[in-house]
């Protein structure tokens, strides 16, 4: 059984060295330079965040003749099949150099070795990035109608089609896929007074490759184990979604057959555009709903920073 690397502590150590259900898909929240701010509540604890070597947005194979649609993805990411999670451990939990069947000879590694990725920092395309993943809920600022200021946050909503065909409103989940060195380590540092990450709303902005965080005070009503928190656990139980299984899917031989290995056909075939859209885990989640006026955002951020500075100096 794959031994997925867990926790930001492990992510940091490795960085120094170098199921989605059939009915519900969760997209990755892609944060582009200059966009935002984004508001999220991260529900995966630091010590349970899975990490994996990931081939980011690598070229897919030409559109297969068996593919029934027209919207074939030109780039997709995949968890590397050489990742340590697929390496068999001995009785003392030491790595053996032997991999589970179907792993240890990554197709993308072999295909892209020696090809150079262009950009500010050119590098070999075959080299994966060490990514740490977390499940989060998109949050929307709630504005005071009189002043326009932010007075709190609420869950953005998504729809889930149950097996009986009924549509149910659930919180909007997204996957955060980020590097430890420029995202998770900064978020850990922002939590200077400790406490539960899940009990706080977080405002994220990005400039080039640098992320900034404004962390709200702990929510007295919404935290793991509270009555209000059940809306998240109930939604995940309803949808059957599991982040670990999603990551394993991105490394599976079937995922590689679908997107990368020319001439190979995934089990069950390709389907059409609708199925491809559902499986495009690399798609950008829409997190821009109900954003407040930029001036109100700046005012709120300044007041939050002022309040925190006063608290830390007392």
N, C-alpha and C positions, 0 to 999 in steps of 0.2 A: 504494500500500500504506500503511495507517495507520502513522504514526510515533508509537508509544506513548511517552509521557514516562517515562523510566527514572531511578531513583536517588533517594535521599532528599535529595541536594543539589538536584536539580531540584524535588522536592516542596517543599522549603523556600523556594526562589526564587519558585515560583508561588503558594505560600501567602501570601507577602508581597504579591504583586500582588492579591491578593484574599483448548484445546478440551476444554471438558469432552468426553470421549469419549462415544459412544452407550451405553456400558456402565457408566460410573463417574462419580458426582457427588461433588463436594466441597462441603460446607456452609461457610457463613461462621460464624465463632465470634463470637457476639454477647455482649458483656460488659456485664451490667447492674449498676447501682449497688448496692453492698453484697454482691454475689455473689462467688464465688471462694474461695480463690485459684485461678488457672489456672496450669498448668505446660506450657510449650511449648518446642520447639526450632525456631527459625526457620531455614528452609533456603534461602530466597531471599536472596542477598547484598544489602546496602544499595544498591549501585550498579546492581542489576538489578530493583529493585522498581518495577513499573509504577504510574503515577499517572494519574488521570482525574477530570474533573468528573462527579459522580455524583448523580443524583436519589435521595435516600434515602427508602425506604418511602413512596412516593407512592401515592395511591389508584389502584386498578385500575378498569377499566370494569365495568359490571354483568355478571353471569354470562351469557355468550352462550348462546343457545338450542342452538347446535351442541355445546356442552360436555357430555360424556356423564356426568360425575361430579357430585358434590354439594359437594365440598370446594374451592370456588373461593376463591382468595386475595384478601383485601380490600386488601392493600397489597403492593407489590413495589418493589425498586429497579431503576434502569436507568442505564447509562452515558449521559451526555448526547450526543446526536447533533450538538451544536455543539462538542464537544471539539476541541481543537487537533490531535489525532492524525489527524482526518479532513480537515484543511485541506491542500490541495496546496502543496508547496514548490517554489520555483523552483530554478534550477541552483546557486544559492548558499545553498540551504537556508533561504531566507527565506520567511515565510508570504505567501501571495498573496491571501487573502480568498476564494478559490474552494475549494469543498469537493468531495469525491468524490461520485459519484452516490448519491442516497438519504440524504445527510447535509447538515448546515448549516441545516436548518429544523426544529429539534427539536419534536416533537409535545407533549411534556410542558411545555416552555417556553411554547408558545402556549396550551395548555389551561389552565394554572394561573397565568398572569401576572395579577397584581393580587389573587390570593387570599392571605390571610394565614394562616400556620402558627401556631397557638396554642402557648403554652408560656412558659417563663421568658424566652426571647429571641425575640419574635415577628418573623417575616420573611416575605417573599414566597415562596410555595410553589414558584414556578417556578425559584428560584435553586438551582443544584446545590452540592454540597459537594466540595471538592478532597480526594479520598481517595487514599491510597497503600496498595497491596495487597502481600501476601506470602503465600507458602505456608509452612505450619508443620506440625509433627508434635506431636500431643498426647502429653504425657509423664505418667507416673504415678509418684508417690513410692513408693519401696521402703522399708518400715519394718524396723527391727531388732526382731525378735520379743521380745527380752529387755527392751529399754528403751523401745520405741515411737518412737524417734527416726528421722528420715529418714537413711538411709545411702546413698541414690542414687536414680536414676530409670530407668525403662524405658519403651519405646514402648507406648502404648495400641494396640489392634489393631482392624482393620476387616476385613470380608470382601469379596472381589471375585469375581464370577462370571465365569470365563473363557469364551471362545467355545465350548469343548467342554463347557460345563456344570459343570465342577468348581469348587468353592469354594476359594479360596486366601486365607490369612491375610496381610495386608499392614499396614504402619503406618497409623495413623489420621491422615489429612491433614485440615487445616482451612485456610480462607482468613482471614487477618487483614485487615480493611478499616478503616483508622484515619486520622485526620487527623495531619498532621505536627506541628502546634503543640502538641498535648497528648498525643501518644503516641510517635511515632517520634523526635522531638527528645529526649524524655526518655529513651528507650532508648539513643540514641546517647550521651547524657551519662552514663548508668549504666556504659557501657563505657569507664571512665576510663583503663584501661590498654591500650586498643586490642585488637587481635587479631581473630580470626574470630568473628563473631556465631554462625555455625552450629556452632561447637565448644562451645557453652555451653547449659546448661539455664537457663530464665528463669521466674521466678515473678512473676505479674502480679496485682495487686489494683486495684480501682477504688472510689473514693469520689466520688460525684457525677460530675463530668467530669474528675477528676484520676486519673491512673494512677501506680502505684508499681511499681518493679521491683527484684527481687533477682536478681543475675546470678551464676551459679555459676562456679567456676574452669574454665578450658579442660579439656575431656575429652581425656585422652592417647590414647584409642583411637577415639573417634567424632568425626571431623571430615572435611570434604570431601577426597576422594582416598584416605581410609583404606579398609582392607578392610571394616570395619564399615559405612561409609557406603554401600556398594553396596546395602544393603537398601532405601535410599530411591530411588536411581537405578533399580534393578531394578523396584521397584514402580511408579514413574512410567512406565517403558518398558512394563511389562505392561499397565497401564490405559490408556495413551495420553493421559494427562491433561496439559494444557498451560495454565498460568495466563493467558498472553497471549490464547490463543484463547477462554478463558472470558470475559475482559473484552470482547473483540470481540463475543461472542455477546450480552452484555447491552446492547450498543448497536445490534444488528442490526435492520433493518426488521422481520424476522420476530418478534423479541422484543417490539417495540412493537405489532405487530399482535396478538400473543397477549394481552398484558396491558393495553394502554392504548387502542388505537384502536377505537372503537365501529364495528361493522359490518364490520371487517376480520377475515379468517380467516388464521391462519398456514399456511404450507406444510405439508401433511400433516394439517391439522385440529388438534383440541384433545386428543383422547384422553380418558382418565378420571382419577380421583383418583390412581391409582398413578403415572401419568406426571407429573401436576402436582406430586406430592410430590417426585419425583426432580428436577424442574426448579426447585424452590423454593430457589434458591441463597441466598436471604435467611433461610432457616431456621436456627435455633440448633443448633449442634453440641453434642452431649452431651460435656462435658469434665470431668464430675464423678466419673469412676470412680476408685476406690481412693484417695480423699482421706484423709489421716491425721487423727488427732485434732487439733482446733484448738490445744490446748495444745502438742502436739508441733511443730506448724507454727510457732507463736510462738517456741518455744525455738530451733528451727533458724534462724529469721530473725534472732533476736538474736545467736546465735553467729556467723552469717555476717557480720553487720554489724560485730561486734566484731573478727573476724578481718581484715576489710577495712580497718577503721579503723587497726588496728595496722600493716598492710602499708603504708598510704598515708603514715603518719607516720614511717616508718623511712627 
